Amino acid sequence: MNEKNLTHFDASGSAVMVDVSEKPATARQAVARGIITMNAAAFAAVRDGTAQKGDVLGVARIAGIMAAKRTSELIPLCHPLPLSKLTVDFHLLPEQQAVEAVCTARTIGVTGVEMEALTGVSAALLTIYDMCKAVDKGMELGEIHLVEKTGGKSGHYVRAEGGYV
């Protein structure tokens, strides 16, 4: 990547919000994933719905959606977007004692929704940590990444199998 690809900097190197006023609105979608790994007791509490603080995945889903909607307030140079759809789904991974979170964000707009999807996944995983930390303070969040994005000038992106391994 060369310097002219770094759109959040002006000619003097100052951080700027990208001017998107001349870009056409297009349908855009992004999907992000991440995993939280935990001990057997925490995994059982999530799986069985017995965590002391309540419905872990239900609360984490709402947290992920709320965070994605507020991405521009959390990430300084992100544009506020009119999101048309946000989902946060979970997959239990018993062999890893882990929960995978998947956030899908959609809009019709002039800039992409990758940051919203990544923010949604991150907040969902952090919420799982918060709700289960009494059982396992050693939980590990990881593998947060963009899986796919569509729309916009850069077109369709699909992450290579295994990422940068």
ChimeraX attribute file (.defattr): number of C-alpha atoms within 10 A of each C-alpha:
attribute: neighborCount
match mode: 1-to-1
recipient: residues
	/A:1	5
	/A:2	5
	/A:3	9
	/A:4	10
	/A:5	8
	/A:6	11
	/A:7	12
	/A:8	15
	/A:9	15
	/A:10	13
	/A:11	8
	/A:12	6
	/A:13	10
	/A:14	8
	/A:15	14
	/A:16	12
	/A:17	13
	/A:18	14
	/A:19	10
	/A:20	12
	/A:21	9
	/A:22	7
	/A:23	12
	/A:24	12
	/A:25	15
	/A:26	16
	/A:27	15
	/A:28	23
	/A:29	25
	/A:30	26
	/A:31	27
	/A:32	26
	/A:33	25
	/A:34	23
	/A:35	25
	/A:36	24
	/A:37	21
	/A:38	23
	/A:39	16
	/A:40	15
	/A:41	14
	/A:42	25
	/A:43	24
	/A:44	15
	/A:45	17
	/A:46	21
	/A:47	19
	/A:48	10
	/A:49	15
	/A:50	13
	/A:51	19
	/A:52	12
	/A:53	12
	/A:54	14
	/A:55	17
	/A:56	22
	/A:57	23
	/A:58	15
	/A:59	15
	/A:60	27
	/A:61	25
	/A:62	17
	/A:63	22
	/A:64	30
	/A:65	24
	/A:66	16
	/A:67	22
	/A:68	32
	/A:69	21
	/A:70	17
	/A:71	22
	/A:72	16
	/A:73	13
	/A:74	11
	/A:75	12
	/A:76	11
	/A:77	14
	/A:78	19
	/A:79	19
	/A:80	13
	/A:81	20
	/A:82	12
	/A:83	17
	/A:84	13
	/A:85	12
	/A:86	21
	/A:87	18
	/A:88	25
	/A:89	17
	/A:90	20
	/A:91	12
	/A:92	15
	/A:93	15
	/A:94	13
	/A:95	6
	/A:96	14
	/A:97	17
	/A:98	23
	/A:99	23
	/A:100	21
	/A:101	26
	/A:102	28
	/A:103	29
	/A:104	26
	/A:105	27
	/A:106	24
	/A:107	21
	/A:108	19
	/A:109	20
	/A:110	20
	/A:111	23
	/A:112	26
	/A:113	29
	/A:114	25
	/A:115	20
	/A:116	32
	/A:117	33
	/A:118	28
	/A:119	25
	/A:120	36
	/A:121	36
	/A:122	28
	/A:123	21
	/A:124	35
	/A:125	31
	/A:126	18
	/A:127	20
	/A:128	24
	/A:129	24
	/A:130	15
	/A:131	22
	/A:132	23
	/A:133	14
	/A:134	12
	/A:135	18
	/A:136	17
	/A:137	13
	/A:138	11
	/A:139	17
	/A:140	16
	/A:141	19
	/A:142	14
	/A:143	13
	/A:144	19
	/A:145	19
	/A:146	22
	/A:147	22
	/A:148	17
	/A:149	24
	/A:150	20
	/A:151	21
	/A:152	19
	/A:153	12
	/A:154	9
	/A:155	9
	/A:156	13
	/A:157	13
	/A:158	12
	/A:159	12
	/A:160	10
	/A:161	8
	/A:162	6
	/A:163	10
	/A:164	6
	/A:165	5
